Amino acid sequence: MDAAVKKENKLPDIILLLVTLILVTVGTAMIYSSSSIIALEKFKDGQYFLKKQLFFVFVGLSSMIIMTRIPYMQLRKWAYPGMLLSFLLLSMLLIPHLGMKRGGATRWLNLEDFLSR
């Protein structure tokens, strides 16, 4: 077998990393350019949505770095419980008054209104 295949590569996939960073940068620029006027009018801060997006970019990139440190074979034991949890959360949207209806679609769980009843 080839020595390059046997050797465990600890370097990140540079192409995947660059594509991810380019998409995050372009997406963040688009959010800022499309929402700065609305943010200025509504929140008196033209960078409101930019700050919010940068926070989630930081959370996402941090999660990506953490997940690259975990061998993917260790994640196999979480695959079926994760699918079950996803299915349960998705099926909870079918319960009346639990999902938020926006634009004719049920989009997410509205637990605040559900728990305050």
C-alpha positions, 0 to 999 in steps of 0.5 A: 500500500502507498505510504502516503495513504497509510500516513495519517494527515493532521493538516486540514483540507486546504481547499475545503477550508478556503471555500468555507472561508470565502463563502463565509466572507461573501455571505457576511458582506452580503448581509451587511450590504443588504441590511445596514439601512434596515438595521439603522432605521429599526435598531439605530445601529447600522452594524446590528445584523453584521455584529449578529452574523459575526457572532454566529460566524465565530461560533460556527468556525469554533465548532468547525475547529473542535469537530476537526479534532474528533476522529469521525469514527468516534462520531458513529455512535452518535449517528442513530441518536442524532437521527432520532433526535432530528426526527423527533424535533421535526415531528414536533412541528406537526403539533398545533401551536408548537411551530411558528407559522411564517409565510404559510410554512411552519418554520421552527419550534415556538417553545416560548409561547407554548411554555407560557400557556 
